[in-house]
Amino acid sequence: MAVTMMVATMVVMMVAQVSTLPAERMETREQDSERIT
């Protein structure tokens, strides 16, 4: 779980830089989480 949490955080950070919209960040985080898992 620790590794997944770290990876998810890194993805969120990268997405935040590309897109500042909270809505998109939420959707992207969920999609990435599913892909990683």
N, C-alpha and C positions, 0 to 999 in steps of 0.2 A: 504494500500500500504506500509505503514511504516513497518509493521510486515513482509510482504513478502520481502522487501528490506533487512531487518536484517537477515532473514532466508537465503536468497540467498547469502548474504555476508559470513555467517558462512559456508555454503556449499562450496563456492569457496575457502575459507581458508583451509578447511579440504582437499579438492581435491588437492589444491596446495601443501600441505604437502605430499600427497601420490604420486602425479604426477607433475613433474616440467615442463612437455611439455605444451607450450601455446596452441597448437592445441587441445590437449585432454581436457585441462581445459575449453576451449571455448565450445566444444561439450558437455562436461559433464554439464556445467552450463546451457546450453539450455535444455538438457534433464531433469535436476532436476527442472528447472523452470516450465516445462510443467507438471511434476508430482505433484509439490506443488500446482499449480493452478488447 
